[in-house]
Amino acid sequence: MENPETTLKIATAGEALIDLIGRPDGLFDPCLGGSVFNFTRAMARQQIGTLYLNPLSGDRFGRRLAQALAADGVQLARPEPVPQPTSLAVVALSEAGHPDYAFYRQGVADRAVSAEGLMRSCDAAPTLEMVCSGCLALAPEDAQIYLPWLAACRQAGKTVVVDANLRPSVMPDMAAYRRHVLAALQLADVIKASDEDLGHLGIAGSTPLEQAKNLLAGTNAHLMALTLGGEGACLLTRGGQVWRAREAAPVKVVDTVGAGDCFLAGLLTAVLLEKDLVLAQLADAPARRIVSHALASATLCVMQRGCVPPSRDEVLARMRDFPCQLTAETSV
């Protein structure tokens, strides 16, 4: 699927790996994955010029990852393969289709990066408007890479997006992990988190929405997206506005792998498509378009096995044929 948009709008940084997904017979299916990898493909499939900043391995898995990115129209900042092996994740699915992960990421290709190298790649793409990172890039041991890069990007005037997307089961020091994730969120203009992420972070509040409001108030971000699984999602602004979106009819969920990544890609695609949008002054009409686009993108993902990001045309068709329920819960 070739991406017709050649002007680079967003750069992504973080993991690209192979998900070994468990089957009922005890065997594993190798699938291309990693939250940032999935998100990167999802952006390109929605016809947004996308630059992936991390290197990929020259091994068989790395070549598959590179081929998939290229097929979707993603540009590689480091097209030459590196000798380190590809990261692996062993994924077990619950009866409800929710994934549980175990990662193998020591001395791997996608971690062979530096803050200076990431910034050089961004500087070489002057049309970039936005950068995005999250998930495993928020591990404390990589703090010296991603935090300085995010800070430099924000200082350079780019919109910084951070996806909390916590993986607490594979972080040995949860306190250090929380501190690092919260430090990254301080550098964001746009935050995406799930209700589970907020619980892992220990954010105060009796409901996920109250927790989200408290998290947003404690950062410098203008906008936050809160995903609520089958209950839909909310879009919040610093000014106290909240829009809630949920599917109008039940959706048959095959599994939820990549749903959050496709949600974020849909949200940022809609943001980039809005003309003269000011995140700090988000009006009702564009907010509704943005959260609807994000929810439709996630819904199309969960209706298939594994992460299969939808195209922009598929998302727009779902928004037209199956409009979601939208409410503005508070306003200013």
C-alpha positions in Angstrom: 0.0 0.0 0.0 2.0 3.0 -1.3 1.5 6.2 0.7 0.7 9.1 -1.8 1.7 11.7 0.7 5.4 12.3 0.4 5.7 15.4 2.6 6.9 14.3 6.0 4.5 15.5 8.8 5.3 13.2 11.7 8.4 11.4 13.0 8.1 8.3 15.3 10.6 6.8 17.7 10.4 3.6 19.6 10.2 -0.2 19.4 9.8 -2.3 16.3 9.7 -6.0 17.2 8.2 -9.4 16.5 5.1 -10.5 18.5 5.1 -14.2 19.1 1.4 -14.7 19.7 0.3 -17.8 21.5 -2.2 -20.2 19.9 -4.5 -22.6 21.7 -2.3 -25.5 20.5 0.7 -24.1 22.3 2.5 -22.9 19.2 3.3 -19.2 18.4 2.6 -17.2 15.3 5.3 -14.6 14.6 3.6 -11.2 13.8 5.1 -7.8 13.1 4.6 -5.6 16.1 5.6 -3.2 18.7 3.4 -0.3 19.7 5.5 2.4 18.0 5.9 0.2 14.9 2.1 -0.4 14.7 1.4 3.3 15.2 3.9 4.2 12.5 2.3 1.9 10.0 -1.2 3.2 11.0 -0.2 6.8 10.4 1.2 6.0 6.9 -1.9 4.0 6.0 -3.9 7.0 6.7 -1.9 8.9 4.1 0.2 11.0 6.5 3.9 11.4 5.6 5.7 9.4 8.3 9.3 9.1 9.2 10.5 6.2 11.4 13.7 7.1 13.3 15.0 3.9 14.8 17.3 1.4 13.0 16.2 -2.1 12.1 18.1 -5.4 12.1 19.6 -7.1 9.1 18.2 -10.4 10.4 15.2 -12.1 8.8 12.7 -10.4 11.2 14.3 -7.0 10.7 14.0 -7.3 6.9 10.3 -8.2 7.3 9.8 -5.1 9.5 11.5 -2.9 7.0 9.5 -4.3 4.1 6.2 -3.7 5.9 7.1 -0.1 6.7 8.2 0.5 3.1 5.1 -1.1 1.7 2.9 1.3 3.7 4.9 4.3 2.6 6.9 4.9 5.8 10.3 6.6 5.2 13.2 5.2 7.2 15.6 7.7 8.8 18.2 4.9 9.0 17.6 2.6 5.9 20.8 0.6 6.4 20.3 -2.4 8.6 22.3 -2.8 11.8 23.9 -6.1 13.1 21.9 -6.2 16.4 19.0 -8.7 16.5 15.3 -7.8 16.3 13.4 -7.4 19.6 10.9 -10.2 20.5 7.7 -10.1 22.5 5.8 -13.2 23.6 2.1 -12.4 23.7 -0.6 -14.5 25.4 -4.2 -13.5 24.9 -6.9 -13.8 27.5 -10.3 -15.2 26.7 -11.5 -11.6 26.2 -8.7 -11.0 23.7 -6.5 -8.8 25.9 -2.8 -9.3 25.4 -0.2 -10.0 28.1 3.5 -9.4 27.1 7.0 -10.7 27.9 9.8 -8.8 26.1 13.3 -9.8 25.0 15.1 -6.5 24.4 18.7 -6.6 25.4 21.2 -5.5 22.8 18.6 -5.2 20.1 18.4 -3.2 16.9 15.7 -0.6 17.7 17.5 0.4 20.9 20.7 1.3 19.0 19.9 5.0 19.0 21.0 8.2 20.7 19.2 11.5 21.4 21.7 13.3 19.1 21.0 10.8 16.3 17.2 11.2 16.6 17.5 15.0 16.5 19.8 14.9 13.5 17.2 12.8 11.6 14.5 15.3 12.5 16.6 18.3 11.5 17.1 16.6 8.1 13.3 16.6 7.6 12.3 20.3 7.8 8.6 19.7 7.0 8.0 17.8 10.2 5.2 19.2 12.3 4.9 16.5 15.0 6.9 13.8 16.8 5.6 10.8 18.7 7.0 8.2 21.1 5.9 6.1 24.0 5.4 2.5 25.3 8.8 0.8 25.6 10.7 3.9 24.8 9.5 5.1 28.2 11.6 2.5 30.0 13.9 4.2 32.6 17.0 2.7 31.1 16.4 4.7 27.9 15.8 8.0 29.7 19.0 9.5 28.3 17.8 8.9 24.8 14.2 9.9 24.6 13.7 12.6 27.2 16.4 14.9 25.7 15.1 14.3 22.2 11.5 15.1 23.2 12.6 18.3 25.0 14.7 19.4 22.0 11.7 18.8 19.6 9.4 20.8 21.8 11.9 23.6 22.0 12.2 23.5 18.2 8.4 24.1 17.9 7.2 20.6 17.0 4.1 19.2 18.5 5.2 16.5 20.9 2.9 13.4 21.4 3.6 10.8 24.2 1.6 7.6 24.4 1.9 6.4 28.0 0.9 2.8 27.1 2.5 1.2 30.2 4.0 -2.3 30.4 4.4 -2.8 34.2 4.8 -6.5 34.0 8.2 -6.2 32.4 9.6 -3.3 34.4 11.5 -4.4 37.5 11.5 -1.0 39.2 7.9 0.2 39.0 8.6 3.4 41.0 11.4 4.4 38.6 9.2 3.5 35.7 6.4 5.8 36.9 8.8 8.7 37.5 10.2 8.3 33.9 6.8 8.1 32.3 5.5 11.1 34.2 8.7 13.0 33.2 8.0 12.2 29.5 4.4 13.4 29.8 5.7 16.7 31.1 7.3 17.2 27.7 4.1 16.4 25.7 1.6 18.7 24.0 -0.7 15.7 23.4 -1.0 12.8 25.8 -2.7 9.4 25.1 -3.4 7.0 28.0 -5.8 4.2 28.8 -7.8 3.8 32.0 -5.4 1.0 32.9 -2.4 3.3 32.3 -3.7 5.8 34.8 -4.2 3.1 37.4 -0.6 1.9 36.9 0.6 5.5 37.3 -1.2 5.9 40.5 -3.0 9.1 39.4 -5.5 10.4 42.0 -9.2 10.2 41.2 -12.2 8.0 41.8 -12.9 7.5 38.1 -10.7 7.2 35.0 -12.1 10.6 33.7 -11.2 12.3 37.0 -7.8 10.7 36.9 -7.3 11.9 33.4 -8.3 15.5 34.4 -5.8 15.4 37.2 -3.0 14.1 35.0 -3.6 16.7 32.4 -3.7 19.5 35.0 -0.3 18.4 36.3 1.4 18.6 32.9 1.9 21.2 30.2 -0.1 19.4 27.6 -3.0 21.0 25.8 -4.9 17.8 24.9 -5.3 14.3 26.3 -7.0 11.3 24.8 -8.3 8.7 27.3 -9.2 5.3 26.0 -11.8 3.2 27.9 -11.8 -0.1 26.1 -15.4 -1.1 25.2 -16.7 2.1 26.8 -15.1 4.2 24.1 -12.9 7.2 24.6 -12.7 10.8 25.9 -10.9 13.8 24.5 -10.0 16.4 27.2 -8.5 19.9 27.0 -6.7 21.9 29.6 -9.6 24.3 29.7 -12.0 21.7 31.1 -13.7 20.5 27.9 -14.5 16.8 27.6 -15.9 15.0 24.6 -16.9 11.3 25.0 -17.3 8.9 22.1 -18.5 5.3 22.0 -19.8 2.9 19.4 -23.5 3.2 18.9 -23.9 -0.6 18.5 -21.9 -3.6 19.9 -18.7 -4.4 18.0 -17.5 -8.0 17.6 -14.0 -7.9 19.0 -11.5 -10.5 17.6 -8.6 -9.1 19.8 -7.3 -5.8 21.0 -3.7 -6.0 19.7 -2.8 -2.6 18.3 -6.1 -1.0 19.1 -4.6 1.9 21.1 -2.0 2.4 18.4 -4.6 2.7 15.7 -6.7 5.0 18.0 -3.8 7.4 18.4 -3.0 7.3 14.7 -6.6 8.1 13.9 -6.6 11.0 16.4 -3.3 12.5 15.1 -4.4 12.1 11.5 -7.5 14.0 12.2 -5.5 16.7 14.0 -3.1 17.1 11.1 -6.0 17.3 8.6 -7.7 20.2 10.5 -6.8 23.5 8.9 -5.4 26.2 11.2 -6.1 24.1 14.3 -4.8 25.5 17.6 -4.7 22.8 20.2 -4.9 25.2 23.1 -8.2 26.6 21.7 -10.0 23.4 20.5 -13.5 24.2 19.2 -16.5 21.7 19.4 -16.7 20.8 15.7 -13.1 19.8 15.1 -13.0 18.0 18.5 -15.9 15.8 17.5 -14.2 15.0 14.2 -11.0 14.2 15.9 -12.3 11.8 18.5 -14.7 10.2 16.0 -11.8 9.5 13.6 -9.8 8.0 16.4 -12.5 5.7 17.6 -13.3 4.5 14.1 -9.7 3.7 13.6 -9.5 1.6 16.8 -12.8 -0.2 16.1 -11.6 -1.3 12.6 -8.5 -2.7 14.3 -10.2 -4.8 16.9 -12.5 -6.4 14.3 -9.4 -8.3 12.9 -6.8 -10.6 14.4 -3.6 -8.9 15.2 -2.8 -5.3 14.4 -4.1 -4.5 10.9 -4.2 -0.7 10.6 -7.1 0.7 8.5 -6.7 3.1 5.6 -8.0 6.6 5.8 -10.8 5.7 3.3 -11.8 2.7 5.5 -12.0 5.0 8.5 -14.0 7.7 6.8 -16.4 5.0 5.5 -17.0 3.7 9.0 -17.5 7.2 10.3 -20.1 7.7 7.6 -21.9 4.3 7.8 -21.6 3.7 11.6 -21.5 7.0 13.3 -20.5 6.8 17.0 -22.3 8.3 19.9 -20.8 11.7 20.9 -21.5 13.8 23.9 -19.8 17.0 25.2 -19.8 16.4 29.0 -18.5 19.7 30.1 -17.6 23.0 28.4 -16.1 26.4 29.1 
